[in-house]
Amino acid sequence: MSEKLDIVLCCSAGMSTSLVVEKMQDAAKEKGIDAEIKAVPVSSVEELDNSHKIDILLLGPQVKFKLNELKEVYKDQNTLVDVINMMDYGMINGEKILTDALMAYKKQ
């Protein structure tokens, strides 16, 4: 993958996800994937849609109720919007979360 991917994780406050972001960044470096990965609170995610292109938007399990709404917001940008597996999120398995997200992104 030669393009730089913009991956945003969204949770209720943006804090619990920061550990997941760190693990995902480490996994991306190990795999040679050029990606900018950051976390934002769900309250501010709608503000991002016009400011820059998001390739992958991952929701923490605690905000999965926003899935359909955010899929609608980002449908014209070809953004993958998905929910992080609860077990992987709880175990802070950044490598698996990244791998699953990249596989889903390639399939869309």
Wavefront OBJ file of the C-alpha trace (Angstrom):
o trace
v 0.000 0.000 0.000
v 1.749 3.136 -1.186
v -0.795 5.805 -0.297
v -0.928 7.268 3.181
v -4.026 6.088 5.007
v -5.951 8.346 7.338
v -7.473 6.235 10.108
v -9.657 7.771 12.808
v -10.852 5.940 15.907
v -13.916 7.294 17.587
v -14.988 6.615 21.163
v -17.096 8.281 23.814
v -14.390 10.624 25.106
v -11.347 9.943 22.933
v -9.261 8.741 25.858
v -9.809 4.987 26.119
v -8.900 4.688 22.475
v -5.502 6.375 22.783
v -3.873 3.097 23.884
v -5.402 1.320 20.897
v -4.080 4.083 18.613
v -0.549 3.593 20.001
v -0.685 -0.162 19.396
v -2.075 0.352 15.892
v 0.690 2.861 15.091
v 3.306 0.361 16.263
v 1.727 -2.376 14.122
v 1.587 -0.081 11.074
v 5.285 0.764 11.466
v 6.206 -2.914 11.768
v 4.224 -3.718 8.615
v 5.622 -0.742 6.684
v 2.181 0.856 6.337
v 2.114 4.630 6.001
v -0.844 5.648 8.136
v -1.906 8.554 10.273
v -3.939 7.130 13.136
v -5.696 9.268 15.721
v -8.566 9.164 18.188
v -11.413 11.637 18.524
v -14.492 11.796 20.736
v -17.754 10.889 19.016
v -19.067 14.382 19.736
v -16.548 15.908 17.319
v -16.376 13.263 14.570
v -18.957 14.982 12.359
v -16.725 18.068 12.280
v -14.006 16.064 10.546
v -15.987 15.084 7.464
v -15.242 18.196 5.421
v -11.833 19.093 6.801
v -9.937 16.127 5.333
v -10.413 12.724 3.759
v -10.771 9.852 6.192
v -10.044 6.433 4.708
v -11.098 4.350 7.707
v -13.324 5.430 10.601
v -13.442 2.889 13.416
v -15.943 3.164 16.233
v -15.237 1.915 19.715
v -17.788 -0.664 20.917
v -19.272 1.884 23.316
v -20.383 4.127 20.403
v -21.499 1.473 17.914
v -24.980 3.012 18.041
v -23.568 5.759 15.766
v -22.596 3.280 13.011
v -25.495 3.821 10.583
v -25.520 7.580 11.110
v -21.782 7.874 10.390
v -21.966 5.518 7.407
v -24.499 7.952 5.960
v -22.304 10.992 6.718
v -19.244 9.454 5.027
v -20.861 7.458 2.199
v -19.818 9.908 -0.534
v -16.169 9.901 0.583
v -15.650 6.147 0.140
v -14.770 5.947 3.840
v -14.908 2.562 5.539
v -16.977 3.006 8.704
v -16.894 0.013 11.029
v -17.071 -0.995 14.694
v -13.987 -2.361 16.458
v -14.423 -5.923 17.705
v -15.187 -5.692 21.441
v -12.700 -8.413 22.428
v -9.871 -6.848 20.390
v -10.714 -3.423 21.815
v -10.732 -4.729 25.393
v -7.424 -6.533 24.872
v -5.966 -3.437 23.139
v -4.980 -5.667 20.214
v -3.900 -2.889 17.861
v -2.335 -5.244 15.345
v -5.547 -7.270 14.868
v -7.714 -4.143 14.760
v -5.440 -2.669 12.076
v -5.314 -5.906 10.075
v -9.109 -6.337 10.192
v -9.673 -2.708 9.175
v -7.247 -2.922 6.249
v -8.839 -6.134 4.984
v -12.319 -4.584 5.142
v -11.052 -1.394 3.451
v -9.561 -3.347 0.555
v -12.814 -5.316 0.083
v -15.136 -2.313 -0.103
l 1 2 3 4 5 6 7 8 9 10 11 12 13 14 15 16 17 18 19 20 21 22 23 24 25 26 27 28 29 30 31 32 33 34 35 36 37 38 39 40 41 42 43 44 45 46 47 48 49 50 51 52 53 54 55 56 57 58 59 60 61 62 63 64 65 66 67 68 69 70 71 72 73 74 75 76 77 78 79 80 81 82 83 84 85 86 87 88 89 90 91 92 93 94 95 96 97 98 99 100 101 102 103 104 105 106 107 108
